[in-house]
Amino acid sequence: MSMPATNPASAETDGERFVIPRVSWDAYVAFNDALGERSYPRMIYCAGRLTFMGRTRHHEWLSFSLGHFVADLAVILGIECEPSGEATYRRRKKAAGLEGDQTFHFGRNAKRMRGPKNYDFDVDPPPDLAVEVEVTHPADDAVEAWGRLGVPEIWRFDARRWICTFWNRRDDGTYQQVARSSFLPGLEPDDVGDQMRRVQQIGRIQWRAQLDDWARNELLPRRRKAAPKRRKGGR
């Protein structure tokens, strides 16, 4: 398959990622489709800037653990959730496309995306939550792309400091940092870092066994406390 021409002299690389500016949408789609279902390298396209990202075991261990944490927690809390993993999302009108580290649909969108269906770029909703693991570089290009695609919530996990931050999308497509998740009520960023440390310390089997107790003893009471109280005898 022939590839659209690019200008390699203008590319940037530092060994971990390869960035090509001024790439047309058609060229990005051709590169993206040529990779097929291979997960390497990850591609991020945003307003003409195409980034190829490599992945390390450090990155993949955290991405896998975070994905299981979100999916398991949703089950415990009784929240409809459909994980989409590293599926590709792209829209020509938004000049953005990428594969997330972990992506999820919740509630009505989860019911709509239930099962092993392929994503229809023209009609299906963007993920409700995208998780970005930052090992050697900040996920700024990915965040901008998610904003263009309309993703309501992003988690950014700093793998060097093991710190997670939550971000909600503004109307203009940018993100503001928030104290709690919109889709997993009561969950705070520090909880994510703490649970990732627990996985590392005690292993997945023991961690999964204690996750139910943690959610019921810590998260559910916090959620109930934060919920607005109903007025007695009022309308």
C-alpha positions, 0 to 999 in steps of 0.5 A: 500500500502506498503512503501519502508523502510527508516531509521527514526533514521537519519531523521531531524525535527524541527516541520515545516519540516521533512527531511530524507536523503539517500532516493532512487528514488523509495521510493520517487515516492512511497511516492509521489504517495501515497499522490495522489492529496492531497496538504499536506505535500509538498514533495521536493526530491533532490539527495536522500534528501527527505523533507516533508513541512507543510503549514500555512495560512500565507504561503498559503495567499501569495502563492495564492496572488502571483499566481493571480498576475502573471496570471493577469499581464500576461493577462494585458501584453498580454503574453500567460500564463498557471498556473500549481499551485502546480503540481508535477514535477519530473525526475529520470535522474535529481534525483529531484522532487517537488511541487512548491508553484506556477508554470507557463508556458509562450509563446510556452510552455504555448500553449503546456500546455494549458488546464487541461492536466496532466503533462507528466514527460518524454516529457513536458517542466518544468515550466518557472517560479517557485515561492517559498514562504519562511516563516520559512525556506529558499527554498534552497532544492527547488531551487536546485531541480528546477535547476536540472529540468531546470527551467529558472526563480525563485522568492523567496519571503521572508515572514518575510520581504516581500521582493521578489528576482528574480533568473535566471538559469545558465548553470550549474543549479545554479541561479544568482540574476537578476534585472528584470523578463525574462518572465514579461518584465519590472517587478522588484522584488520591484514591487512584494512586493509592490503589495502584500502589496496593496492586504493586505491593500485594499483587493483583489477586489479593488487591482484587479481593480487597477492592470490594471492602475498600469501595464499600467501607470508604467510597460508598460512605463518602458518596452518600455524605456528598449527596444532596440531602432531601428536604423532609415534608417539602416539595 
